[in-house]
Amino acid sequence: MLYHTDKTILFFNGNFRNVKDFKISPFNQTLHYGYGVFEGIRAYHTAQGPHLFKVRRHFERLLASSEKMGISVPYTSQELINYAYELIEKNGLKEAYVRPLVFMDKNMTLRADAEHPNVLMTCWKWTRYYDNNELNVMVSSWRRLHPKTTYIDSKIIGHFPNDILATKEARDKGYDEALMLDLEGYVAQGPGCSFFYEKNGKLYVPPSDKVFPSITRQTLMDIAKQMGIEVIEREFGVEDVTQADGAFFTGTAAEVAGVKFINGHQLKLDWEDTIGHLLHNRYKRIVSGKDTNFLEYF
């Protein structure tokens, strides 16, 4: 993955600068302790130019995450939206993944000094996160963070080693990805992405108070309901998903990615025959501005 060249421009604390001129302190609190927040936003090529999908919702969540952590970000969501579009333009991209990051300055203590955070925004061309729609998935031995331990509805930097450990375990054992359970043993989500499964023409997802409330997850739930597909939020276990007709991961990076095997069990339907495949095609048309029936999601 090529994240930058020597011509890449980034946004940092109100200014645009070349990546070669960007420097941070090796003693910054985020680097050492994970105290900071971030977002991920995709820009899609449309007839009107690059379009950042759900951009306002993403930046509102960034600011809400910062506020929960006691971090004062000196920009409004509209200002950040404007900077994001300018950043894409300066880098000459038609499609892009934009990464806003709020991180702290020099501080080797565990005391929050959050009045003057740094705001960094980068972008690069990121095509498909997963290589295919026949993912071979294992149920991880690593459990998701519990809602009583942190703000699970915020993209806090320090949360993500949990996901990295799960993915590493899966790939070390020859799988494509992990499926993570919560502390009670119910299916929660994939590393950095939401999880759906299909049974008898219905979609099932974990309850929103038990998992990260993904913007893409909610978008697909809304699209499915508009298409007449019943979506049921409830707790379910490993046995339920290994007997599913189909399943998929979803998120800003993952978009919609099909799952074929879970713990060695092959799901019943081919990807092309699943609700996930139907939603994948509709989602791609929506984010590119081609589906006028669903422009409210654009």
VOBA-1610 file (N, C-alpha, C; in pm, whole numbers, padded with zeros to 5 digits, always signed):
BEGIN
Met+00084-00119+00000Met+00000+00000+00000Met+00088+00125+00000Leu+00067+00212-00098Leu+00142+00337-00107Leu+00061+00447-00039Tyr+00102+00487+00081Tyr+00028+00587+00155Tyr+00067+00730+00115His+00188+00746+00066His+00228+00881+00024His+00348+00873-00068Thr+00370+00980-00142Thr+00492+01000-00218Thr+00559+01126-00164Asp+00670+01165-00223Asp+00737+01287-00175Asp+00662+01414-00217Lys+00551+01397-00291Lys+00469+01511-00330Lys+00338+01520-00252Thr+00316+01426-00164Thr+00189+01421-00090Thr+00173+01542+00002Ile+00052+01598+00001Ile+00017+01709+00088Ile-00072+01659+00200Leu-00047+01707+00320Leu-00134+01674+00433Leu-00180+01802+00501Phe-00285+01788+00579Phe-00338+01899+00658Phe-00290+01881+00802Phe-00236+01989+00861Phe-00189+01980+00998Phe-00211+02115+01068Asn-00299+02112+01167Asn-00323+02229+01252Asn-00350+02358+01173Gly-00438+02345+01074Gly-00482+02465+01001Gly-00404+02499+00877Asn-00301+02420+00847Asn-00217+02448+00729Asn-00199+02322+00646Phe-00172+02342+00517Phe-00137+02232+00429Phe+00014+02234+00408Arg+00075+02115+00421Arg+00221+02109+00406Arg+00260+01976+00342Asn+00380+01974+00286Asn+00433+01851+00228Asn+00464+01751+00339Val+00441+01624+00308Val+00462+01519+00407Val+00606+01519+00458Lys+00702+01561+00375Lys+00843+01563+00417Lys+00869+01664+00528Asp+00780+01762+00539Asp+00800+01868+00639Asp+00724+01841+00769Phe+00660+01725+00778Phe+00579+01694+00896Phe+00665+01623+01000Lys+00666+01677+01121Lys+00741+01617+01231Lys+00657+01621+01358Ile+00667+01515+01438Ile+00600+01512+01567Ile+00703+01475+01675Ser+00669+01508+01797Ser+00757+01476+01909Ser+00754+01326+01939Pro+00869+01265+01963Pro+00870+01124+02004Pro+00816+01104+02144Phe+00783+01214+02214Phe+00731+01205+02349Phe+00583+01240+02355Asn+00515+01236+02241Asn+00374+01274+02245Asn+00290+01164+02311Gln+00188+01207+02381Gln+00109+01118+02468Gln+00031+01014+02388Thr-00010+01048+02268Thr-00085+00954+02187Thr+00003+00839+02141Leu+00125+00869+02101Leu+00219+00767+02057Leu+00244+00665+02167His+00254+00711+02290His+00290+00622+02401His+00170+00555+02466Tyr+00055+00624+02470Tyr-00057+00574+02548Tyr-00187+00557+02470Gly-00189+00597+02344Gly-00309+00579+02263Gly-00421+00676+02293Tyr-00387+00790+02357Tyr-00488+00889+02394Tyr-00512+00983+02276Gly-00615+00956+02201Gly-00649+01033+02084Gly-00763+00965+02012Val-00815+01028+01907Val-00928+00973+01832Val-00904+00991+01683Phe-00978+00917+01602Phe-00963+00930+01458Phe-01093+00893+01388Glu-01095+00912+01257Glu-01206+00871+01172Glu-01149+00816+01042Gly-01234+00750+00965Gly-01200+00706+00831Gly-01316+00738+00740Ile-01289+00806+00629Ile-01395+00851+00539Ile-01352+00819+00395Arg-01443+00765+00317Arg-01412+00738+00176Arg-01472+00845+00086Ala-01391+00890-00009Ala-01439+00978-00116Ala-01452+00894-00242Tyr-01569+00902-00305Tyr-01596+00826-00427Tyr-01602+00918-00548His-01557+00866-00660His-01561+00942-00785His-01703+00945-00838Thr-01757+01064-00859Thr-01892+01081-00912Thr-01888+01176-01031Ala-02001+01192-01095Ala-02009+01284-01208Ala-01983+01427-01167Gln-02006+01458-01039Gln-01982+01594-00988Gln-01844+01610-00925Gly-01761+01503-00931Gly-01629+01508-00869Gly-01624+01420-00746Pro-01514+01424-00669Pro-01504+01341-00549Pro-01613+01375-00448His-01676+01271-00393His-01780+01291-00292His-01745+01209-00168Leu-01731+01277-00055Leu-01704+01211+00073Leu-01835+01159+00130Phe-01847+01028+00137Phe-01972+00966+00178Phe-01996+00984+00327Lys-02114+01038+00360Lys-02155+01061+00499Lys-02053+01146+00574Val-01995+01244+00506Val-01882+01317+00563Val-01922+01394+00689Arg-02040+01455+00689Arg-02079+01532+00808Arg-02096+01440+00928Arg-02157+01326+00905Arg-02176+01230+01016Arg-02042+01184+01071His-01944+01163+00984His-01811+01119+01030His-01743+01226+01115Phe-01747+01350+01068Phe-01679+01455+01145Phe-01755+01489+01273Glu-01886+01477+01271Glu-01961+01495+01395Glu-01922+01387+01497Arg-01900+01266+01449Arg-01858+01160+01540Arg-01715+01183+01590Leu-01629+01235+01504Leu-01494+01269+01548Leu-01498+01370+01662Leu-01579+01474+01647Leu-01589+01577+01750Leu-01655+01523+01876Ala-01755+01434+01859Ala-01819+01374+01975Ala-01723+01282+02050Ser-01643+01206+01976Ser-01541+01120+02039Ser-01440+01203+02116Ser-01397+01314+02055Ser-01301+01402+02121Ser-01360+01459+02250Glu-01484+01501+02243Glu-01548+01559+02361Glu-01559+01458+02474Lys-01593+01334+02441Lys-01601+01231+02544Lys-01466+01207+02612Met-01360+01223+02535Met-01226+01204+02589Met-01171+01331+02654Gly-01252+01436+02655Gly-01209+01562+02715Gly-01112+01641+02631Ile-01112+01616+02499Ile-01020+01683+02407Ile-01094+01794+02334Ser-01036+01914+02335Ser-01099+02030+02273Ser-01045+02052+02132Val-01123+02015+02033Val-01082+02033+01893Val-01124+02172+01847Pro-01032+02252+01793Pro-01063+02392+01760Pro-01124+02412+01622Tyr-01200+02315+01572Tyr-01263+02327+01442Tyr-01407+02277+01450Thr-01493+02334+01367Thr-01628+02283+01353Thr-01629+02169+01251Ser-01738+02094+01247Ser-01747+01988+01148Ser-01745+02045+01006Gln-01806+02161+00984Gln-01806+02221+00851Gln-01665+02263+00810Glu-01588+02319+00901Glu-01450+02354+00870Glu-01369+02231+00833Leu-01388+02122+00904Leu-01316+01998+00874Leu-01359+01940+00740Ile-01488+01950+00709Ile-01536+01906+00578Ile-01466+01984+00467Asn-01458+02114+00483Asn-01393+02197+00382Asn-01246+02161+00365Tyr-01178+02141+00476Tyr-01037+02103+00470Tyr-01020+01967+00401Ala-01112+01875+00427Ala-01101+01741+00367Ala-01112+01748+00215Tyr-01209+01824+00165Tyr-01223+01837+00020Tyr-01103+01909-00042Glu-01051+02010+00027Glu-00934+02080-00023Glu-00812+01988-00025Leu-00801+01903+00076Leu-00690+01808+00083Leu-00693+01711-00036Ile-00811+01659-00067Ile-00824+01568-00182Ile-00784+01639-00311Glu-00829+01762-00325Glu-00796+01839-00445Glu-00647+01864-00456Lys-00583+01901-00346Lys-00439+01930-00348Lys-00356+01807-00383Asn-00410+01689-00352Asn-00338+01565-00384Asn-00380+01506-00518Gly-00469+01573-00589Gly-00506+01532-00723Gly-00576+01398-00730Leu-00657+01365-00629Leu-00723+01235-00624Leu-00869+01247-00664Lys-00921+01145-00732Lys-01062+01136-00765Lys-01136+01049-00663Glu-01068+00946-00616Glu-01119+00862-00508Glu-01012+00857-00400Ala-01054+00856-00275Ala-00955+00862-00168Ala-01013+00809-00038Tyr-00924+00764+00048Tyr-00958+00735+00187Tyr-00896+00848+00269Val-00979+00916+00346Val-00934+01030+00426Val-00927+00989+00572Arg-00814+01019+00636Arg-00793+00982+00776Arg-00769+01106+00861Pro-00872+01157+00929Pro-00853+01262+01029Pro-00805+01200+01161Leu-00709+01263+01223Leu-00649+01210+01346Leu-00628+01324+01445Val-00679+01306+01564Val-00660+01403+01672Val-00563+01341+01772Phe-00445+01403+01787Phe-00345+01346+01877Phe-00284+01454+01965Met-00221+01410+02072Met-00174+01502+02174Met-00027+01537+02154Asp+00020+01631+02235Asp+00159+01676+02226Asp+00243+01609+02333Lys+00360+01664+02360Lys+00454+01606+02457Lys+00388+01594+02594Asn+00387+01472+02646Asn+00330+01447+02779Asn+00356+01302+02815Met+00445+01276+02907Met+00477+01140+02946Met+00401+01096+03071Thr+00300+01172+03112Thr+00218+01132+03226Thr+00086+01074+03175Leu+00006+01023+03267Leu-00127+00976+03234Leu-00233+01081+03264Arg-00190+01201+03289Arg-00283+01311+03312Arg-00316+01379+03180Ala-00446+01399+03156Ala-00489+01457+03030Ala-00458+01605+03025Asp-00386+01646+02922Asp-00361+01787+02894Asp-00415+01812+02755Ala-00549+01828+02748Ala-00618+01814+02621Ala-00670+01945+02563Glu-00615+02058+02606Glu-00666+02186+02558Glu-00612+02224+02421His-00496+02172+02385His-00434+02211+02257His-00389+02087+02179Pro-00485+02010+02129Pro-00449+01890+02054Pro-00400+01924+01913Asn-00336+01829+01851Asn-00298+01840+01710Asn-00406+01775+01625Val-00436+01837+01511Val-00533+01779+01418Val-00461+01756+01285Leu-00449+01628+01250Leu-00383+01586+01127Leu-00487+01523+01035Met-00474+01549+00905Met-00561+01484+00808Met-00478+01442+00688Thr-00484+01314+00655Thr-00410+01260+00542Thr-00510+01192+00447Cys-00465+01164+00325Cys-00550+01089+00232Cys-00463+01011+00135Trp-00517+00902+00087Trp-00445+00820-00011Trp-00548+00738-00088Lys-00505+00678-00197Lys-00592+00592-00277Lys-00590+00453-00215Trp-00704+00410-00165Trp-00716+00280-00100Trp-00830+00207-00167Thr-00798+00104-00242Thr-00902+00034-00317Thr-00976-00062-00223Arg-00972-00188-00249Arg-01049-00284-00170Arg-00970-00328-00048Tyr-01035-00326+00070Tyr-00967-00367+00193Tyr-00946-00518+00196Tyr-01051-00593+00163Tyr-01039-00739+00153Tyr-01028-00779+00007Asp-00952-00885-00019Asp-00922-00924-00156Asp-01041-00988-00228Asn-01135-01047-00152Asn-01243-01120-00218Asn-01368-01122-00130Asn-01473-01185-00182Asn-01599-01197-00109Asn-01624-01341-00064Glu-01517-01415-00046Glu-01527-01552+00006Glu-01431-01567+00124Leu-01446-01477+00219Leu-01353-01474+00333Leu-01366-01599+00419Asn-01252-01648+00460Asn-01244-01763+00550Asn-01215-01709+00690Val-01312-01718+00779Val-01308-01647+00906Val-01304-01745+01022Met-01229-01709+01126Met-01228-01789+01249Met-01281-01704+01365Val-01345-01769+01460Val-01388-01702+01582Val-01265-01683+01670Ser-01237-01559+01702Ser-01114-01526+01774Ser-01123-01563+01921Ser-01008-01592+01980Ser-01002-01611+02124Ser-00998-01477+02198Trp-00974-01369+02123Trp-00973-01235+02181Trp-01114-01178+02182Arg-01156-01123+02295Arg-01291-01068+02309Arg-01290-00917+02290Arg-01404-00865+02247Arg-01420-00721+02229Arg-01422-00649+02363Leu-01385-00522+02359Leu-01389-00440+02479Leu-01533-00428+02529His-01548-00426+02661His-01680-00422+02722His-01726-00276+02737Pro-01856-00249+02718Pro-01906-00111+02731Pro-01879-00048+02866Lys-01855-00128+02969Lys-01827-00073+03101Lys-01679-00036+03120Thr-01596-00066+03020Thr-01453-00038+03033Thr-01409+00086+02958Thr-01490+00131+02859Thr-01450+00245+02776Thr-01571+00293+02697Tyr-01551+00396+02615Tyr-01656+00442+02524Tyr-01647+00360+02395Ile-01726+00255+02386Ile-01715+00169+02268Ile-01776+00233+02144Asp-01847+00346+02161Asp-01907+00413+02046Asp-01815+00520+01988Ser-01690+00525+02034Ser-01593+00624+01986Ser-01473+00555+01925Lys-01414+00618+01822Lys-01296+00561+01757Lys-01172+00612+01829Ile-01145+00552+01943Ile-01031+00589+02027Ile-00909+00508+01982Ile-00799+00575+01964Ile-00680+00510+01909Ile-00638+00388+01990Gly-00643+00401+02121Gly-00598+00292+02208Gly-00684+00167+02205His-00800+00172+02140His-00884+00053+02130His-00831-00049+02030Phe-00756-00005+01931Phe-00736-00088+01813Phe-00629-00197+01822Pro-00539-00197+01922Pro-00458-00318+01940Pro-00542-00443+01964Asn-00661-00428+02021Asn-00754-00539+02038Asn-00788-00601+01903Asp-00815-00517+01803Asp-00844-00565+01668Asp-00721-00625+01602Ile-00607-00560+01621Ile-00483-00610+01560Ile-00449-00750+01612Leu-00466-00772+01740Leu-00439-00904+01798Leu-00530-01011+01738Ala-00658-00976+01719Ala-00752-01072+01663Ala-00717-01106+01519Thr-00686-01005+01438Thr-00650-01029+01299Thr-00520-01108+01289Lys-00423-01073+01373Lys-00296-01146+01371Lys-00316-01293+01404Glu-00396-01320+01506Glu-00423-01459+01543Glu-00485-01535+01425Ala-00583-01472+01360Ala-00650-01539+01248Ala-00554-01565+01132Arg-00477-01465+01095Arg-00388-01481+00981Arg-00273-01576+01011Asp-00227-01577+01136Asp-00122-01672+01175Asp-00171-01816+01163Lys-00303-01836+01175Lys-00360-01971+01167Lys-00413-02003+01028Gly-00387-01914+00931Gly-00424-01942+00793Gly-00560-01892+00751Tyr-00625-01813+00834Tyr-00756-01756+00800Tyr-00738-01616+00742Asp-00844-01567+00679Asp-00841-01431+00623Asp-00867-01325+00729Glu-00953-01356+00825Glu-00996-01256+00921Glu-01056-01323+01044Ala-01077-01243+01147Ala-01133-01290+01272Ala-01277-01243+01288Leu-01353-01318+01365Leu-01485-01275+01412Leu-01477-01274+01564Met-01511-01161+01623Met-01488-01142+01766Met-01618-01151+01845Leu-01609-01209+01963Leu-01722-01220+02054Leu-01712-01113+02162Asp-01825-01084+02227Asp-01819-00996+02344Asp-01787-01078+02468Leu-01779-01015+02582Leu-01737-01086+02703Leu-01839-01189+02748Glu-01965-01177+02703Glu-02068-01275+02738Glu-02069-01393+02640Gly-01987-01387+02536Gly-01980-01497+02441Gly-02070-01484+02320Tyr-02134-01368+02305Tyr-02217-01343+02186Tyr-02130-01284+02075Val-02170-01307+01950Val-02098-01250+01837Val-02109-01099+01842Ala-01997-01030+01823Ala-01995-00884+01828Ala-01968-00824+01690Gln-01846-00841+01639Gln-01809-00778+01512Gln-01675-00833+01466Gly-01632-00788+01348Gly-01498-00817+01302Gly-01404-00710+01349Pro-01273-00728+01331Pro-01177-00622+01366Pro-01197-00498+01279Gly-01243-00391+01340Gly-01263-00267+01266Gly-01380-00268+01170Cys-01470-00365+01181Cys-01585-00369+01091Cys-01703-00438+01157Ser-01822-00408+01107Ser-01945-00467+01159Ser-01972-00600+01090Phe-02062-00678+01151Phe-02093-00812+01101Phe-02243-00831+01088Phe-02287-00886+00974Phe-02426-00925+00950Phe-02428-01073+00911Tyr-02536-01143+00948Tyr-02557-01273+00887Tyr-02700-01286+00837Glu-02719-01375+00740Glu-02848-01393+00674Glu-02902-01532+00703Lys-03031-01539+00734Lys-03098-01668+00754Lys-03244-01656+00709Asn-03282-01742+00616Asn-03421-01747+00568Asn-03471-01611+00521Gly-03386-01538+00448Gly-03427-01412+00389Gly-03429-01294+00484Lys-03378-01311+00606Lys-03371-01203+00703Lys-03225-01175+00740Leu-03197-01051+00778Leu-03064-01014+00824Leu-03063-00999+00975Tyr-02954-01042+01036Tyr-02937-01033+01181Tyr-02809-00957+01213Val-02819-00867+01309Val-02703-00789+01354Val-02706-00782+01506Pro-02588-00771+01570Pro-02585-00755+01715Pro-02651-00624+01758Pro-02700-00616+01881Pro-02762-00492+01930Pro-02663-00376+01927Ser-02713-00257+01895Ser-02626-00141+01877Ser-02557-00098+02006Asp-02611-00135+02123Asp-02546-00095+02248Asp-02432-00188+02287Lys-02409-00293+02207Lys-02303-00389+02238Lys-02184-00379+02142Val-02197-00301+02034Val-02092-00294+01933Val-02067-00149+01894Phe-01958-00127+01821Phe-01932+00007+01769Phe-02040+00045+01669Pro-02104+00161+01684Pro-02215+00199+01597Pro-02167+00252+01462Ser-02128+00162+01377Ser-02072+00197+01246Ser-02172+00275+01162Ile-02123+00379+01096Ile-02207+00457+01005Ile-02248+00372+00884Thr-02155+00292+00832Thr-02187+00205+00719Thr-02288+00099+00760Arg-02274+00046+00879Arg-02370-00052+00932Arg-02510+00003+00931Gln-02527+00124+00983Gln-02659+00184+00988Gln-02712+00214+00848Thr-02623+00258+00759Thr-02664+00284+00621Thr-02719+00158+00556Leu-02650+00046+00571Leu-02695-00079+00510Leu-02825-00128+00574Met-02840-00108+00704Met-02965-00145+00769Met-03081-00064+00711Asp-03059+00066+00690Asp-03163+00152+00634Asp-03196+00112+00490Ile-03093+00084+00411Ile-03116+00045+00272Ile-03193-00086+00266Ala-03152-00183+00349Ala-03219-00312+00351Ala-03367-00296+00385Lys-03396-00215+00486Lys-03536-00196+00526Lys-03616-00130+00414Gln-03554-00033+00344Gln-03624+00030+00231Gln-03650-00069+00118Met-03565-00170+00107Met-03582-00272+00004Met-03675-00384+00048Gly-03732-00371+00168Gly-03825-00472+00217Gly-03760-00591+00283Ile-03633-00579+00318Ile-03560-00687+00384Ile-03567-00663+00535Glu-03614-00762+00608Glu-03625-00748+00754Glu-03487-00756+00818Val-03459-00661+00906Val-03332-00658+00979Val-03363-00669+01128Ile-03305-00769+01192Ile-03334-00799+01332Ile-03209-00776+01415Glu-03218-00689+01515Glu-03108-00667+01609Glu-03130-00755+01731Arg-03040-00847+01754Arg-03050-00933+01873Arg-02915-00999+01899Glu-02900-01054+02016Glu-02778-01129+02048Glu-02785-01266+01982Phe-02671-01314+01935Phe-02665-01448+01877Phe-02525-01505+01897Gly-02516-01637+01890Gly-02391-01705+01919Gly-02323-01764+01798Val-02214-01834+01822Val-02134-01892+01714Val-02214-01996+01637Glu-02295-02075+01707Glu-02374-02178+01640Glu-02470-02117+01538Asp-02525-02001+01571Asp-02616-01934+01477Asp-02544-01897+01348Val-02424-01841+01360Val-02357-01791+01240Val-02295-01903+01157Thr-02256-02014+01220Thr-02201-02125+01141Thr-02310-02196+01062Gln-02435-02176+01098Gln-02547-02235+01025Gln-02618-02132+00937Ala-02554-02019+00914Ala-02617-01911+00838Ala-02621-01943+00689Asp-02712-01874+00619Asp-02716-01884+00473Asp-02606-01799+00410Gly-02575-01687+00471Gly-02471-01597+00421Gly-02430-01501+00531Ala-02321-01429+00508Ala-02273-01333+00607Ala-02179-01235+00538Phe-02160-01120+00601Phe-02066-01023+00546Phe-02018-00927+00654Phe-01901-00869+00628Phe-01846-00759+00707Phe-01878-00629+00636Thr-01886-00521+00712Thr-01906-00391+00650Thr-01844-00281+00734Gly-01800-00176+00665Gly-01739-00060+00729Gly-01687+00034+00622Thr-01639+00149+00662Thr-01588+00245+00563Thr-01475+00186+00480Ala-01379+00122+00545Ala-01268+00061+00472Ala-01312-00066+00401Ala-01386-00152+00472Ala-01426-00282+00417Ala-01537-00270+00314Glu-01615-00162+00321Glu-01737-00147+00240Glu-01829-00266+00268Val-01852-00355+00172Val-01930-00477+00198Val-01848-00595+00147Ala-01809-00686+00237Ala-01722-00798+00201Ala-01783-00929+00249Gly-01803-01022+00156Gly-01870-01147+00187Gly-01785-01245+00266Val-01851-01321+00352Val-01788-01428+00431Val-01838-01562+00377Lys-01746-01655+00351Lys-01783-01786+00297Lys-01772-01897+00400Phe-01670-01889+00488Phe-01648-01993+00588Phe-01635-01929+00726Ile-01694-01992+00827Ile-01677-01951+00966Ile-01640-02074+01048Asn-01521-02072+01106Asn-01471-02186+01184Asn-01478-02317+01105Gly-01449-02310+00976Gly-01447-02429+00892Gly-01582-02468+00836His-01689-02401+00876His-01823-02430+00825His-01851-02343+00702Gln-01885-02407+00591Gln-01918-02332+00471Gln-02063-02284+00479Leu-02084-02155+00457Leu-02220-02102+00459Leu-02296-02150+00335Lys-02428-02155+00345Lys-02508-02231+00249Lys-02514-02170+00110Leu-02523-02038+00101Leu-02545-01974-00028Leu-02415-01925-00091Asp-02408-01929-00223Asp-02301-01860-00293Asp-02318-01710-00274Trp-02206-01636-00274Trp-02211-01492-00250Trp-02309-01422-00343Glu-02313-01459-00469Glu-02399-01393-00567Glu-02547-01412-00537Asp-02581-01509-00452Asp-02721-01538-00420Asp-02762-01481-00284Thr-02675-01404-00219Thr-02703-01358-00083Thr-02759-01216-00082Ile-02821-01182+00030Ile-02863-01044+00053Ile-02741-00952+00057Gly-02631-01001+00112Gly-02509-00921+00119Gly-02464-00875-00019His-02470-00965-00116His-02431-00929-00253His-02525-00824-00309Leu-02654-00839-00283Leu-02753-00741-00328Leu-02725-00605-00267Leu-02695-00601-00138Leu-02666-00475-00070Leu-02534-00416-00118His-02436-00502-00144His-02307-00455-00195His-02326-00379-00326Asn-02402-00436-00417Asn-02424-00371-00546Asn-02500-00240-00530Arg-02603-00240-00445Arg-02680-00118-00424Arg-02595-00011-00356Tyr-02514-00052-00258Tyr-02428+00042-00187Tyr-02330+00109-00282Lys-02269+00033-00371Lys-02172+00089-00465Lys-02238+00189-00559Arg-02363+00162-00598Arg-02433+00256-00684Arg-02468+00384-00607Ile-02502+00369-00480Ile-02538+00485-00399Ile-02418+00575-00377Val-02305+00519-00334Val-02189+00602-00299Val-02128+00670-00422Ser-02154+00614-00540Ser-02105+00678-00663Ser-02208+00774-00722Gly-02323+00791-00654Gly-02423+00886-00698Gly-02507+00839-00815Lys-02509+00708-00844Lys-02579+00656-00960Lys-02720+00607-00930Asp-02752+00588-00802Asp-02882+00533-00766Asp-02970+00644-00711Thr-03055+00700-00796Thr-03137+00815-00755Thr-03247+00777-00657Asn-03277+00645-00645Asn-03380+00601-00550Asn-03334+00611-00405Phe-03204+00626-00385Phe-03150+00625-00249Phe-03060+00746-00225Leu-03090+00857-00291Leu-03004+00975-00280Leu-03000+01032-00139Glu-03099+00999-00055Glu-03094+01049+00083Glu-02976+00992+00160Tyr-02919+00880+00112Tyr-02802+00822+00177Tyr-02671+00877+00122Phe-02680+00956+00017Phe-02562+01007-00052Phe-02500+01122+00026
//
